Amino acid sequence: MFLEDENATLALGASLAGSGLASELVFLHGDLGAGKTTLVRGFLRALGHDGAVKSPTYTLLETYELPRRSASDASTGLHIYHFDFYRIVDPRELGYMGIDELVSAPAVKLVEWPSHAGDRLPKPDIEVRLKVTGAHRCADIVDHR
């Protein structure tokens, strides 16, 4: 899929949010500047988040709790975990943050740089591959569900 500009990447994130994710593990692949965090920003904005969305490069994890979109789900919020493992050198470091509990939690898990986690993560439900091609980007989405 061709992404002409930042707005197209935001729209792709919004489209992913509109697909009804509830507790999936989503891997976001791509080089620095490919648009991974922009996609997450579009995802969160589509779900009603209007605050800042930054890459958790140093904190490893940003959490968001958003209201459910339907009245039948109103009793609990939708939990979103945004991970960035760019700075992980040894996957064993993830044990200190309780990665096993986090990835099994009832939350949508959006993971930048999943390859840095080694074998600490289960297979993803969805993979998004972003690639820079000149001044534009391309995205490929694979749904493993």
N, C-alpha and C positions, 0 to 999 in steps of 0.2 A: 504494500500500500504506500503510495507516494504522499508525503507530508510536505506541503509547499512552504509552510511557515510555522511559527510558534502557535498560532491559533489553530492550525490543523492538528498539532500535537495535543493541545488542550482539548480539542473536540474528540480525539481518539480516547483520551482519558475519560471524558464524559460518557462516551459510548460504552466503555468498559464498565463504568459505574452503573449505567442503565441496564446492564445485562443481568442484574439481580444477584450479584455476588453476596454471600453471607459469611462464609468461613473458609474461603479458598486461599491457597498459597499461590501467589503470582510472582514469577521471576521476571525481572526487568534486566535485560542484557543490553549492553552498548558501551562504547568508549566514552571517555569524558566528553561532555558537551553534546551527547547524542540526543538528549531530551528526556531522560528517565524521570527526573524530578518534575519537569514540566508536565509530563503525562500524569504523575501523581497529583499535581496541582489541579489539573483538569478533572481528575477522578473525584477529588475532595470537593471542589467547587460545585460539581454536578449534584453532590449529595447535600449541599447546603452549607459547607464550611466557608466562612468568609474571612478567616484569619490568615496569618502568614503560613506559608508552606515552604519549608527549607529542607535541604538534604541533611539527613542526620549523620553526616560524615564523621563528626567527632563524638556525638552522643550515641551513635549506632542505632538508636530507636527514637522515633517520635510517635506518640499515640494520640488518637483522635476518637472521641465518642460523639456520634451524630445521632439525631433523632431518626427513628425508623420512618419510612415513607408512607406506610399505611396505618390506618387506625387500629387494625388488628395486631400490629406489632408495637404499639405505643408504650407498652410496659417496660421495654428495655431499649437501649440505644444500640446503634450499629457501631461496633468497635473496628477501628482501622489501625493496623500497626505498619508503620513505614520504616523499614530497615535499610541501612546502607553499610555494607561490609567492606567498602573500599580499603579501609585502613587495617583490616584484619590480616595479620601476618601468619598466625598459627590458628587453625580452626578450633583448637582446644580452648582458645580464649572465649569462645562463645558460651562455654559451659558456665563461666562466671556470671553471665547475664541471665542464666536460666533459659537458654534457647529452646530446650526440649518442651518446657511448659508453654513458652510463648507460641511456638508453631502449632501446638495442639489446642490452643485456646480458641474459643468461638469468636474469631475476628477475621477480617480480611487481612492477609499478610502480603504486603507489597515489598519485594526484596530487590534492592539494587546491589549489584556485584555478588550474586549468589555463588559464583565460582570460588570466591575467597572463603566460603564456609566449608569447603571440602565435602566430606560425606556427612556433615552434621545436620543437613536438611533432608527431609523426605523429597520424593519426586513432586514437582509442582503440578498444580491443577491446570495452570495456564502459563505460557511463556510468551513474553513480548520481546522481540529483538528489534532494536533501533539502530539504524546505521546512517552515518553522515555520508551524503553523496553530493559533493560540491557545496552549494549554498542551501541545499535541501536535505531532507531526511526521508528514510524509508522505514516502514515498520512491517514486521511479519508477526502474526499472532497464531500460536498453536494452542488449541484447547485439548487437554489430555483427559478431560472428565468423561 
